[in-house]
Amino acid sequence: MRKKVLIIAFMLFFITENASASTLYEVKKGDSLTKIAKLHKVTVADLRTWNKLTKDNIYIKQKLVVQKPATVKSVTKVVPAKAAPVVTKPVQTVAAPVATPAPAPIISGEGHAYYPLIIDFAKRLEGIPYLYAGNTMAGFDCSGFIYFLHNQAGVKMERKSSESYYLDSVVVTNPVPGDLVFFQNTYKEGISHMGIFLGDNQFIHAGSKGVEITMLDNVYWNEHFVSFNRFVQK
């Protein structure tokens, strides 16, 4: 069994190393969607769809997806975890506690098969600017970044807030690279920020400075850390 896991991991690594290098293109002076489409032997319509563009305007150093994102055949739809019964409590003047996901079903300790794709693609998006409610290559907010990455990897999921994604996932005590990481009380009370765990005490997220890699022991993020989570799948 362990040998099979290692073989699958190697195959995923080989695929992402060879395919993703040509997935993104950085716009240069004099470029246009038509020129870029011709260069990569795709259509302008493909570029609009893959990058969720509503206009043909592009700018220098903008990163565009120029190859149909690879998908993992075994990936299925993410479904919300079953909600725990709601217990009514007297109103108190203290800050509201963070919502806790329902007890988790048994999940694999290896993480999901699509994790290598998400990590590889996420790193290639470093520098994309922050954009409130953004979920395209034009800019991301934290949950929009998660939504974009998973859909590019073939995981069909709805666009939700970080708090909703928290409730759609389960807490894991032994995180692996590719798992989610959540934070609370950043710009509002409760779950308010999220990113992707990279291992080595790092995570990648769409922060106020755009998509960046940050250390989890950073004073600010360490104070607001909540948990590592994993989406539940059928």
Secondary structure, 3 states (H helix, E strand, C coil): CHHHHHHHHHHHHHHHHHHHHHCEEECCCCCCHHHHHHHCCCCHHHHHHHHCCCCCCCCCCCEEECCCCCCCCCCCCECCCCCCCCCCCCCCCCCCCCCCCCCCCCCCCCCCCCHHHHHHHHHCCCCCCECCCCEECCEECHHHHHHHHHHHCCCCCCCCCHHHHHHCEEECCCCCCCCEEEEECCCCCCEEEEEEEEECCEEEEEECCEEEEEECCCHHHHHHEEEEEEECEC
